[in-house]
């Protein structure tokens, strides 16, 4: 859940005016009870540097200042700022594509562009964000009303028959048919009522529609891990089975991982890819996380509470309350209201999901199961090229590969999913595509004052071509910081200059070129390369970059002299591996994170990519030694991995572990 300003400011939500009005009425009704404003932030909040698994909060949410807390300390909501102005014709009659790029607002849908490093949101992603906000706003109001509402007549055939039975059919619930704990109490009854009436019914129907796309795969993976199948309802509550769900707290995907937790469980999150959106990769991470939480607390209710609010908060709450009964905690003052409601929501979703027809969900148009073939693609290849090779559309390639964030696969290649039955023809077609035709575009980061018309003219192409290449439905919708794909047409001198193809083009007089360049706001690798008569690939090579991602303030070498492979004595190079963070790398070499950042010109500790080369002190990581660790009571693989500066997957590999389950007294090999 988010603060009121996060829900209303700058987002083009459908029906936003009526929603804000409804929330304002609710806030006014409680104003007398709330003399002082209060915004509660989880103390286990999201941090960019990974914390021990046992201490880290999953969400890092800021809770709404108008939430009804048990101590009646609610805040009066602040007036919302005006959102983006409605599109109006320019006074001077300028066409839409000639309007300057807008500045990113402090809050709103386009803040997503800034958070996602210039990634252009698709219509589907925008709808997912709007849907999530709508649900959170409605549930926020509903959670303060334990009485709920009336059951609609559609849930029973006859009023006379209705009098003979529970209108919510809770008397028919058999806990034995579930493999997770199911209880019937006022809290669960409240959320059953929400999901079967009013707007909650509309949302639950939408969730059911999507459920058939992902549940078969989830069931298979949960079965392999020996975990309850009904954990799929946690994903339903988290994301509504929407792989593009994205929260204001930067949680993403079907299981809503924040970046630090995702990286701790081996999800790749960088400029090119975000595996939190990948259905299979994210379910593997969720299984590992949930398994550790259940091992930690021995109770699924407490494990779910920890998934939502952080294991540290649950431990403190049980200690303070002197009880490990979740309902004792939720009815006291020990947890945030969101966590209080989280567990009964999962139970309610499962109760309805086992018998949807009982609650009148009989006209659901279920989506087809997500099926595909996987082909390893070498190097960076544009999505358009992949779509042609697969005989399908770019939209279909994006739908099958939601983890791909850009217009092409990463420079090191990727496993690409294609429609079932297209594997062989696709693989043969990709191999036959000349390297010069695999990525025929350059990237442009929108700067202040630029228009789509000027950008298109700079690269010798048209507004329509740029719009089509980037999926822009509206030529107005460009913002400062957005990363645009500029298609090459082979005749543009601007494009040729931005990406030279021959040595003579890329290597003018080096004597007039400075030794380094400090990246300024709005610059990109292609533009810098063009400025100094280099190619982007040369700059990447000189600076040990595995992608074209650069940061403001970063120093780039402009020649191949004295690269990053060595420097002064006592330093060496570390190549970032999947799942590593700056914190774990620093710990491995006995350095501080701040020193590692300083040595490598990194301003943001979370901005490192797989394959990136870092200068480190204290010797090469190739010198391998090992030690033994005896598992203590209460430890998890995540906590041990953090202690030794490695990843969970490395621990599993070193010790031939198939699951994350470990026992006190067990000895683990730790390699350094």
N, C-alpha and C positions, 0 to 999 in steps of 0.2 A: 504494500500500500504506500501511497505517496502523499506528501503534503498537498494541501488544497491548491497552492500555486502551481505545483507540478502537474496537477490534473487538468487545470483549466487554461493556463497561460500559454498562448501561442500555438495551441493544437487545434487543427481544423476538425474537431469532433462533430459528428452529425448530431444535431440536437443539443449542442453545447450550451446554448442559451438557457433552455429549459432545465438542463441538468444543474447548471450553476445556480439558477433560481431556486430549484428544489433544495440544494445544499445550503443556500443562504437562509431559507426558511427554517431548516433543521437547526442551523447554528444559532439563529435568533431565539428559537424556543428554549435553548439551553444557556443563553447568554447570562442569565442571572446567576447560574450555578458556577460560572467560570470567570472569576475576577481577574485571574492572571493567565497570560498566554503561556503555553508549554509546548515545546517541540521535543519529542523524545527520540534520541538516536540510539540504535543498538550499540552497546559497548563492544560487541563482537563483530563490529562492522567490517565491510570490505576494505581491505588494504591491498595496495598494488603488490607489495612484497609478501609472498605467501607466509602464513602463520602455521604453527603446528596444527595438524588435522584435528586434534582434540580441542583446540582453542578457537578455531576460526569460525566466524559467522558466515553463513552461506550467502545472505542477501546484502547486509550492510545498508538496510533501508532506513530512511528517515520517516518516522511515523507521523501521520496527519495531526496537526495541532488541534483539530476539533474532535478527535476520537474520544469517546466516552470512557474514561479510565475508572478503575474501581474506587479511587480516592476522590472522584469528582474534581479533577484538576484540569478540565478541558480548557482549551484556548479559544478565544474569539478569532474566527478566521479573518485573515487580512484580505482587503479588497483585491481582487484579481486585476492584474494589469491588462491592458488591451492586447489582443492577439495581433497577428499579422493583418495588415489592412487588406480589405477586399480588393480584388483586382479591378482597376478602373482604367479607362483609356487615358494616356498621357495628354496633358493640356496642349502640348505642341504637336500632337498627332503622331508621335513616334511609334513605330511598330513594336510589338512585344519583344522581338529578339534583340532590339537595340536598347532595351532597358538595362541599366547597370546591375551588376550582381549585388544582391542584397546582403547586408551584414547578418551573420548568424544571431538570432535573438538569444536572450539569456535563457529562456526556456522555450520548449516547443518541439514540434516534429523535426525541425531542421537542426536542433541541437544534436540529434542523432547523427547527422552528417559529420559534425565535429568530433563526437565521441568515437565514431567508426572510421576516423582518419580519412575523411573525404569520400567514403563509399557512398554511391548513389542509391538511395532506397527505392525499391520497386513498389508498384502499386500494392502488391500482396504484403510487403513489409509494412507499408504505411497503414494498411487496413488492420494488420495484426497489432500494431501499437495502439491504434484508436480503440480497437476492441478491448484490449487489456485495460485501458484507462476507463472505459465505460463500465466494465465489470467491476473494477476496483471501487469506483465511485458509488455504484449501486449497492455493493456488498457492505461498504462502509456505513451507509445509512441503515441498511437492514440489520447489521450486527448489533446496533444499539436497541433494537426492538425485539425483545424475546417473545413477544406475543405473536409475531408473524401476522399473516392475513388469512382470509377465508379460502377454503379449498374450492376451486372452480367446479361447476356442475359437470364439466367434461370428464372429470375423474370418476364419475359413477353414472350408471345408466338410469337409476331410479332413485328419487329422494327417499322413498319408503325403504328400499333396500339399503340405502346409504346409512340410515339410522341404526342398522343392525351390525355395522362394522366400523372399524377405525378408518376415517376418511383418508389417512395417509398409509394405510395398510401395514402399520408397524407391528400390529398383532400377528402378522403373517411372516415376519422376519425370523429366519432360523440361523443363528450365528454359526451353526455347524457347517453351513454350505459355503462359508468364506474361509480363506486361509490367512486372513488378517483379523485382529480383534475387532468385533462389532458389538456395540452396546446401544441400548435404547434409553435415552435420557432426554431432558428438555433441550440440551445443547444440540444433540444430533437431530432431534425432532424439528428444531428451528430450521436447520439447513436442508432437511428433506422438504420442508414446506417451501423454502426459498427456491429450490431447484425445480419444483413442480408447479409453481404459480408465477404469474406476472412475468417480469423481465428475466428472472432467473430461469424460468422454463425455456425461454427463447435461447438463452446461452447454453443450457444443458443439451438442447436439441442439436445445436451447432457442434458441440463437443462429440455427441454420438455420431454425427455425420462423418467427422474426421477420424473417429476412433478406429474404424476398420482399415484405415490406411497404415497405421503404425502398430496396433496391438498384436497382430500375429508375430511380428518380429520381436516385440518386447516379451511376449510369452516365451518364445524360444530361448531368448537370452536369460530370462529369469529362471527358466527350468534348468538351463546349464549350470547356473550359479547356485541352484538349490534355494532360491529365495521365493517368497510368496508371489503368485501370479497377480493377486489383487493389488500389488504395489503400482500397477498401471494407473490406479485412480489418483495416486500422488501426482503423476504427470498431468492428469486431467485437471487437477486443482491448480497446479503450477502454471500451465500454459494453454489449457484447453486443447491439447494435442495439436498445437501450432508450432511448427519448427522455426517460424520467423518471430515468435513472441520475443519482445525485448522490453525490459523495464527501465525506469528512470534510474535505478540503482546499477545499471549496466549488466543485469542478469539476462541471459539469452538462451534460446532453444527450448526443446521439449521439457527439459528438467531444470531450466533456469539457473545455470551456473554463473557466478560472477567470475571475472578473469582469473583471479588468484586461485580460487578453488579449482577451476577447470584445469589450469596448468599443473596444479598439484596432483591431479589425477590423469595426467598425460594427454590432455586435449591441446592440440596445436591452436594457438591464438596469436596471429600476427597480421601483417598488412595484407598478405595474400589469402589466408585461410582462417576460418573460425569454426573449429570442429564442435563447438557447443551446439551449432545448428545441425550437425550431422546426426541423423537418427540413430545409427548404429554406434558410432563412437561415443555419443553422449549417454546412451543407455549403459555402455560398459563403465563409464565414469560414475554414473548414478548407482549402479550395482555395487561398485567398490566402496563408494561413500556410505550408502545405506547399510551395507554389510558391516562396515567398521562401526557405525553408530549403534547398530543392534548389538554387536559384540560388546560395545562399551557400556550400554545401559541395560541390556537384557530384556527390553520391552519395546514393542513397536511404537506404542504411543509416545514414549519418551524419545525414541529415535526420530520419529516424525517431527516432534517439537524441536529437536536439535537440528534437523535438516533445515527448518524454517528460521529458528532463532539463534542457532549456534550451540555446540555442545557445552561450552563454558557456562552459558546462561542456565542451561538445564541442570548442570551439576551444582551451581550455586543455589538454584531454586530448591532442589531436593534437600540440600543441606540446611538451608534456612527454614524450610517447612518441616523438616524432620520426617519426610514422607517421599516415597517413590511412586505414589499414585498420581497420575497425570491430572485427574479430575480435582484432586485436592489442590494442586498447583494452579490449575486454571480458574478455580473458583476463589482463590486467594488473590493476593496482590504481587505475586512472584514473577509473572510473565507479562509480556506485552499482549494487548488485546488480539493482535493479529495471530500470535501463536496460540492463544486461548481458543480461537475459532478454527485454527488450521486443522487440528485433529478431528473434531466433529464434522468438518466439511468433507474430509477424506472418507469417513465412515458413511456419511449421507450419500456421497457420490457412488460408493460401492453398493449400497442398499438399492438405489434406483437402477444402477447399471446392471445388476443381476436379473432384474425383472422390469425392463423399460416399458413393456406392453402393459404391465399392471398399472402404470402411472400415465397411460394414454399416449406414450411415444410409439405410435404404430405406423406413422407415415414418414419415417426417417429414410432419406435417400443416402445410403451408406456409400462412401467412396471405395474405389478399388484398392486392394492391398498394393503397397509400394514394392514393385519387383523390378529387377534390373540385372544386367551383366556388368562386370567390372573389367576394365582394361587399363594397364599401366601405360601412361603417355609420357614420353621423355621430353624434357624441356618445356619452354613456354609456348603454348599454342592457344590462339584466340578461340573464344567460345563459338564464334560464327563458323570457324573452320571445323571445329569439333562437331557442330550441328550438321554441317554439310556431309561430313564423313559418315555420320550416323544416320543420315537420311531423315532428320527430324528438325525441330525448331530450336532456336536459342532458348526460348522459354522452357521447353521440355528439358534441355540440358541443365538449366538453372534449377528446375524443380527436382531433378534427380541428384544434383550436386549442390545442395544449399550451403555447404561449407565454403565454396569458392566465392570470394568476396570481390573479385575484380573481373576484368573483361577477358582474362586468359588464365591458364594454369601457371603455377609458380615456375621460376627459372629452373628449379631442380626437377620439375615434372610432378605428376600426381596420378593417383588411381582415379580414373574417370568412370562414372556410371553412365551406361547407355541403355536404351530400351531393350528388354529381354528379346533375345534372338538376333541382335545386331552385332554381337561381339566379334565374330570373325570378319565380317565385311568392314566393320569400323576399324579394327586393328590393321587390316590390309590397306585401307584407304589412308589412314594417318601416316603410316610408314612411307607411303608414296608422295606425301606432300613435301615439296622442297622446303628447306629450312628458311629460305627467303620469303616464303609465302605463309609461314606458320603464324607470324605475329607482325602484321602490316599496319601497326598503329603506334602512335606515340601518346604519352600521357601529359595532360595539361592541368595544373592546379589553378583554379579560378582566383584571380587577384581582385583587390578592391577596385571598383570602377569599371571593370570589364563587362562587356555584353556578349551574348552568344554570337551576335553578328560580327563583332570585332575579332573574337576568337576564331571563328570560321574563316574570316578573311586572312588572318595571320598565317593559317596553315593551308590556304589555297583550297578550301573546301566550302561546302554550303551549310547553312543553318539546319536544313532538313537532314543532311547526312550526319551531322554531329548529334542532332536530336535522336535520330534512329539508332545510331551506334551506342547511345547511352540510355536508351529507353525513356527519354524525356517526353512526357505527354504534353507538357506546356513549356514553351520556349522561355517563359518568365522564370521558371523554376531552376535557376542556378544561384548558388550562394558562394560567398567567399570561403575558400578552403575545399570546395568540392573538386574531386578528381575526375576529369573528363577524358574519355578515350577519343582520340582524334584519328579517324581512318586515313590511311595514305591512299593517294590516287596515282602516285608515280610521276606526277608532273609538277608537283608543288615545290618550289625552291625552299620555302619555309620549312616544310616537312623534311626535305632532304638535309637541310642544315641542322635540324633538330636530331636527326639520327643518321649520321654519315655511314656509307656502306663500303668505302674504300680507305686504304691506309693513307693515300695522298690527301683525301678529304679530311681525315681525322687528325692529321699530324702536320700542322703548319709550323711556323718557326717557334720552337719551344723556348728560345732565348727570351722572347717577349712575354712569356707566360709566367705568372707567379708560382711559387712552390705549393701553395695551398689556398683554399677558399673556405671562408666561414659562411655556412648556410644562413640565409636571411629568411624572414617570414614571407611566405608566398612562393618561394623558389622550389623547383623540382629538379631531379637528377638530369633529365633531358635538357632542360633550359640551361643549367650550369655547364653541362658538357658542350652544348652548342656555343656558349659564350667563349669558351677557351679552345674551340676547334677540336673537341674530342667527341667520342661516342659514349653513350651511356654505359655500354658494356666495359669500355676502358676505365671509366671512373669506378665502376663496381670492382674491377680487377685491382686497380691501384689501392683501393681502400678495404679490400676483403669483404665486400658487401654481397650477400646472397640474393638481395632483392634491390629494387630501386627506392626503397624506403629510406628517407633521411630526416633528420631532426633539426629544428632551428638551433643555431649555435654550434652545430657539429662542424669540425674541421675536416675538409676533404683534401687529400693529396692529389695534385694535378699532374703527377708523373709517376713512373714505375720505380723511381729510385727510392730505396729504403722503405719498402712496403711494410706491412704489418707482421710479417713472419718473424722478425726479430728487431730488437732495438738495443738498449743498453744492457750490460751484463745483469743477470738475475731476472730477466723478463723472458716470457715465451708467449706463444699464441694458443688460445683455447677456442675451438670451434663449437658454437652453441648447438646442443643436441635437443631433440624433441623432449618437452616436459621440463627443461631446465629454466630456472629463473636467475636473475642477477644476484639475488641473495644466496642461492645455493652454490653458484659459481664462486662468489666471493669467499664463502665459507670454506670451499674446497681448497682454495689457495691461501688461506689464512689472511685474507684481505678484508677490509670493510667495504660495504656496498658503495659508500661515498667515494672511496679511493678508486674503486673499479670504474665508477661513472666518470670521475675526473680524468683518469688515464685514457679513457676511450671517447671522451667528449659526449657522454650520454646525459641528457638533461632529465629524462623520465625513466625511472628504474624499470617500468613495465615495457618499455619500447626496445625489446631485443627480438631477433628473429632466428629461426632455425637456420644453421649454416653460417651465421654471422661470426666473424673472427674478432676475438677480443684480446687485447694485450693484458697479460696477467703477470704477477710477480710470484716468485717462490718455486719456479721449476715447471717443467712440462707435465701435463696431465697424463702423458703416455706412460710415465714411470708408475707402474702399478704395484701396489702392495695390498695386503688385506689384514683384517683383524676380526675378532669375534665379538658378537654382542649377545648377551643373555636377556631374553624377553622378560620384562618385569610386569607384575599385575597392573592392569589398566593401560598398558601401552598398545598402540596400534601401528601398523606398517607406515601410515602417514606420519605419525609422531616420530618414529625411528628414522624415517627418511629425512625429515626436516633436521633432526639432531645431527646427522652425518653429512648433510649437504648433498643428498642424492635424491632420486625419484622413486616412487613406489614400484614402477615397472622394473627399475634397475635392481631393487631389492628382491623382487620376485625372480628375476632372471638369475641373479647370483646364487639364489638358494633353491632354484628349481621349484618354486611355489606356483601352483595353478590357481589358487584363490588368495584372498587377502586375510584369511583366517590364520591366526597364530596363537600359540599357547604360552602361558607363563613357564619359564624354565627352558623354552626352546632356544637353541643357539643359532644365530644368523651370521652369515659371512658378510662382512662389510669391506668392499674393495675401494681403494683410494688411488 
